[in-house]
Amino acid sequence: MKKFKKVTMDGNTAATHVAYAFSDVAAIYPITPSSVMGEVADAWAATGRKNIFGQTVDVVEMQSEAGAAGAVHGALSAGAFTTTFTASQGLMLMLPNMHKIAGEMLPTVFHVSARSLACQSLSIFGDHSDVMSARNTGFALMAESSIQEIIDLGIVSHLSTLKSKLPFVNFFDGFRNSHEIQKIEEIDYDTMAEMVENKYVEEFRSRAMNPEKPMIKVAAQNPDVYFQGRETVNKYYLAAPAIIQEYMDLLATKIGRHYHLFDYVGAPDADKIIIAMGSGCETIEETINYLNAKRGEKLGLIKIRLYRPFSIEHFVKVIPETVKKIAVLDRTKEPGAIGEPLYLDIVSALKDRNDLTIIGGRYGLSSKEFTPSMIKGVYDHLDGKCSHGFTVGINEDITGTSLEIKETIDTIPEGTINCKIWVYFSANLL
């Protein structure tokens, strides 16, 4: 198996590394914490960096996120592979065009450093409020929890969008992943190019607007046909999960890391599990490894990779038969709802399982700390009050939703050395 160069980079650069490879055009408008993606793409284009097709990406900065989304839509309609980078209110301004892009089955990948939406106040920090507000656009939603996953699953997204004809939002947690720096394997462009199936490239190009091949576009439909038209896409969404897993398997043959639509970690005979997605999964996995090994617990975690389209078939297969209680953790809040989005999906997927207790809770809004002690508190809650609609990580003293953290645990492996390095520059050396 090929060995790849080890590099140190942040999540935004990792996403751009993949987006640049597969794109002819990048239409951008900066918004924290996604701005770095557009800046890096622009810098690479200015120095003549080539994508996997041997071309320099055409990076165009618009005057708003809405304009960037419109430019993406137009470039896709002209047969150019196009991407963009955004977050939070920027993603909200793209929603109208996203509905059209998905409705017209135009393959693209939007890279989103997921961020809080401005509600009672503005916040530039990370949670899943923005991507959850894009659930009904028709875009597939792919979630990552580390810098390596941003590259790996970003490749899967760009390959899958071509074959499935579904546009993708490839998202990772703002700041927690977008600006986090890790040492990872950088997948080179030659390897990416080897995985592209050219027949799907040609198929996409052939659908471009062309005066020599006229077609009807942007029609208006009345009640007699609109409903039927919306249902014509069903077969594409039903087929997409298998296509995405196919490319995950292909990626594994190239890089040696195996991904699935839903990945289970923990005790094979777990009785309690958490279901989550995003960077919180890294902390949850570390915590259950500690509790299972040191205290003999039987805990597990299901990591959501592909959130839309949600494949019940693939999901139910990863749940250990021994599981009795499930806590679903959402990194967003939907005021007035009886549960947050991921929780409602899990309950719907498992509606026929009368032997399970399923509760939902909220954590980590606007990058609020999410520690191993809090995760243990969630598992303790499953054995205790086991009430739905809880919060963890804050002191919510108005309606009393917060979990009490009764114990502080330290999951750092024995022998780990932590260092703080101070760098001093002398004025005489500058």
C-alpha positions, 0 to 999 in steps of 0.5 A: 500500500502506498505511503503518504507524506506526513504533514501538519495542517489545520482542518480548513487547509485539509478541506481546501486540499481536497476541494481544490483537487476536484474543482474547476471553479471556487466561488467564495465569500469569507465568513468566520471560521471558513474564511481560511478555506477561500484564502488558501484556495485563492493563494494556490490559484495565484501561484498556479497550483494545478488540480487533478485535471491539470488546470488552475482553479478559477477562484472568484470572490463575490459580494455575499454568500448568496452571490457565491451560491448563485455563482456556484449554481451558474458554473455548475449549469455550465458544466464546471466542477464548482465548490464553495466554503461557508458557515453559519449565516453564510450558509443560510444565505445559500439555502435558496440556491441549494434547493435549486442545485439539488433539485436539478441534480447538480453534483457539487460539494460545499465545505462547511466549518459548522458554526452557531447561528446568531440567535439571542446573540451572535457567536462565531464558534462551532456547533451544528445549528447551520447544517441542521438548518440545511437538512431539507435542501436535498444536499447529502450531509457528511460529517467529520470529527478529525483533520484526517477525516476531513481529507479522507471523507472529503474525497469520498464526498467529491467522488460520490457526488459525481456518481450519485448526482446528489450535491454534498455538504461536507462539514466539520466543527468550526474552530474545534476542527477548522483551526485545529492543527494535527499531523496527518497523512496528505493524500496526493492528487495522483491518488485522488485522480486514480479514484475518479471514474471518467464516465461520470465526469463526461456525464456531468459535462454532457448535461451542461447548458449548450446552444447546440443541445437546447433543453428546458431549464428553470420551468414553472410547474403548477399543481398538476405536475409539481408533486410528481416532479418532487418524487422523481428523485427518490431513487437517487436518494435510495441509491446514494448510501450504497454508492457512498459506502462503495467509495469509502471501500475504494478509499480504504484500498488506497489509504488503509483506513476504513470508514462506514456510513455509521462506525461503532466503537466500544465494547462489543457487548455494550449495554449503553451507547451514545450516538453523535457526530462531529468532533465530540466523537473523538472525546467520547471514544477516548472516554469509553476506552478509559471507562471500559478498560479501567472500570470494566464498563460496557459502553459504546459509541456510534459515529454518524458519518453520513447524516443525509440520506440517512440509511436505516439499513446500514444504521441498525446493523451497527447496534450491538444486540446487547444495547438497552439504553441509548443517549443521542447527543445533538450539537444544536437546539430547536426551540419548541421541538420535542427533540433535536434533529438527530434524536428524532431521526434515531427514534424514527429509525428504531421505532419498532424496537420496543426493548430500547430506551432512547433519550436525547440531549444537547451539548457543546453549543457554540464550542462549549467545553465537552469533557470526559467527565461530562460524557461519563455524566451522560452514561450515569444519567442513562442508569439514573433519572434517564430523562429526555431533553437534558443538557450537559456542560452548563448550569441551566438553572431556569428549567433544570435540564442540566446533568449533574457531573458527580465525578471528574475523570482523567482519561490521559494515558499514563506516561503522557508528558504535557509541555508548554513551550514559550518562544522568545524573540530578541529584538536584536534578532528581528 
